[in-house]
Amino acid sequence: QVPLVESGGGLVQPGGSLRLSCLASGFTFNNYVMMWYRQAPRKEREFVAQITTVGGSTIYANSVKGRFTISRDNAKNTVYLQMNSLKPEDTAVYYCKAVRGFSDFWGQGTQVIVSS
């Protein structure tokens, strides 16, 4: 059983929007801080956004602040990343990550391509 499965990626024009989802299973989702990372071609994986266990606090990378919104629905074991005003430099594979202490899980990633 794969603990994290991302979906919602695709091809979008500059200025457009996408909403990524990450469905968790096999662990107590409510107890984990959830994060989004991304990895562009020929670049290292980088942090995008984080949300606490009950969603009361969020953190964003400067490059996405004001354009992306992370949220979670603990009843659905799902974390979301709403991406607006997308730019070509947002093109990457997007991964979700669950963290609790020394325990963590990664998803397999979903591709986002921003191009005209």
NORNOR-V291212 format. One record per helix or strand of 3 or more residues. SS is the DSSP state (A for helix, B for strand). FROM is the first residue (numbers start at 1). LEN is the number of residues. If there is no record, write none. Layout:
ss:SS from:FROM len:LEN
ss:SS from:FROM len:LEN
//
This chain:
ss:B from:4 len:4
ss:B from:10 len:3
ss:B from:18 len:7
ss:A from:29 len:3
ss:B from:33 len:7
ss:B from:46 len:6
ss:B from:58 len:3
ss:B from:68 len:6
ss:B from:78 len:6
ss:A from:88 len:3
ss:B from:92 len:9
ss:B from:103 len:4
ss:B from:110 len:5
//
